[in-house]
Amino acid sequence: MNWWFVNILCLASLLLVMAGPAPGFAQSPRELPDVINQVQPRMVKIFGAGGLRRLESWQSGFFVSADGLLVTVWSYVLDSDETTVVLDDGQRLTAQLVGYHPQYELALLRVDLQDQPHFDLHAAVNYAAGSRVLAFSNLYGVATGNEKCSVQSGIVSGVIPLDARRGARPTNYSGPALILDAITSNPGAAGGAVTDRSGRLLGLIGREARSASSNLWLNYAIPAEQVLVAMELILAGQTSADGSGE
């Protein structure tokens, strides 16, 4: 064996460790549990209508204010006499539909809480293709009580206008979208949060959709700034709880 070559390799490895991680990979994997534990209390599991034709009766959401305001996708799950929100600690609350915006395919719900951990939609976070992300959601509905939301690690593959369809119809939302390499378009994942590796919100996981050009399932998120626009429109009364304009 060429021990000189082995010694060179060992020395190179030691120098890499001493130099620290490369730009964009500055966070140690050992810190991820702390980030995940910080985000989990901001997430909710949502249960409502479903069951017909094997439709799932659950989806995901997250808090955007300390007084119990939360955002999710607008879907048939919310078309229910009673929508239940399950918190990170397993507490079950009945949610009130504040309203939704058809163009953005987003809805606002409210539950009776104070001092709730939440994401700040006004805090701008830079992102671009290549950004490393975490995706939090109740995919497959596996969390029904105090179980944690599932967490996936991935990368932003691109930021492009969404060109997608459901069945033969195009999606209502056609604005900018974060295309992800993580498979987030699982049943129940819609409404989940996409964050950077520090736990700062980047976007909301969209409803299941296929690419209009390739017919492949898309894994995408609506950017946080678009979520903020939709939230402000709803709160301003530009769409009502039944989705009609005023």
Buried (B, 14 or more C-beta within 10 A) or exposed (E): EEEEEEEEEEEEEEEEEEEEEEEEEEBEEEEBEEBBEEBBBBBBBBBBBBEEEEEBBBBBBBBBBEEBBBBBBBBBBBEBEEBBBBBBEEEEBEBEBBBBBBEBBBBBBBBEBEEBBBBEBEEEBEBEEEBBBBBBBBBEBEBEEEEBBBBBEBEBBEBEEBBBBEEEEBBBBEBBBBBBBBEBBBBBBBBBBBBBBEBBBBBBBBBBBBBBEEEEBBBBBBBBBBBBBBBEBBEEEEBEEEEEEE
